[in-house]
Amino acid sequence: MSLAEVFKQTRSEGRAALIGYLPAGFPTVDGSKDLLSAVIDGGADLVEVGVPYSDPVMDGPTIQAAAVEALKNGFRLKHLFEVVEAVTARGGKAVVMTYWNPVFKYGVDRFSRDLASAGGLGIITPDLTPDEGADWMQASDAHGLDRIFLVAPSSSEERIVRTVEASSGFVYATAVMGVTGARESVGAGARDLVARTRAHTELPIGVGLGVRSGAQAAEVASFADAVIVGSALVTQAGSGIDAVRTLSAELADGVRKTVAPA
């Protein structure tokens, strides 16, 4: 199933999609497979598998700490494809969230080939812009992967246009300025950013950075095509697999309580 088919299904049900993020290798490679399975079992439509990185400039302290633990426990990039393969075998759908340096060092075409072979559907690239992504454009086309670029409240209209024209699958709208992390509110600029982006594309728009509860998921689902949750799930992982499954189920219920935008 492609990302287009994932969103076709959720739209046919009149709701937003739920996308759950967890890092590969956290707390261990096998442990991350179990946690991602819990996110899927809880009702997530798509999982976002993070690549632990030693210089995660966009990530807040929760995800940074998880990345450090994964690296300390022996995570290597080769394990990413093993984790994605496990998600696929579970019946889940996965995209990868990664800073660009690990992909560049691994080899852009090789990374794309191995991800596609594992069943991955695309890559979210927080620090790669379309202007600098010629190799990724070529590799993603060659291996049938979606390109998920980011827009932010600070993005100009020109930047939004260039970003959505280069994107496929969906567009990732960061709800707040700054690093990741669960928040009391999802960011006052989120609705406006989605509206600004929707004026330039028919691609689904997912909102991330800040959601931590079913109520917040329902709020975001009222104006976005996908609700992306990361730090809250990483926090729950400290309480075990059941806690992750429970939060995923609460979030899944939240997106189903709200009629998604037409």
PyMOL commands that set and color helices and strands:
alter all, ss='L'
color gray80, all
select helices_A, chain A and resi 3-12+29-42+61-72+77-89+100-106+108-118+130-132+134-143+157-166+190-198+214-221+231-237+241-256
alter helices_A, ss='H'
color red, helices_A
select strands_A, chain A and resi 17-23+46-50+94-97+122-124+146-148+150-151+171-174+205-208+226-229
alter strands_A, ss='S'
color yellow, strands_A
deselect
rebuild
show_as cartoon
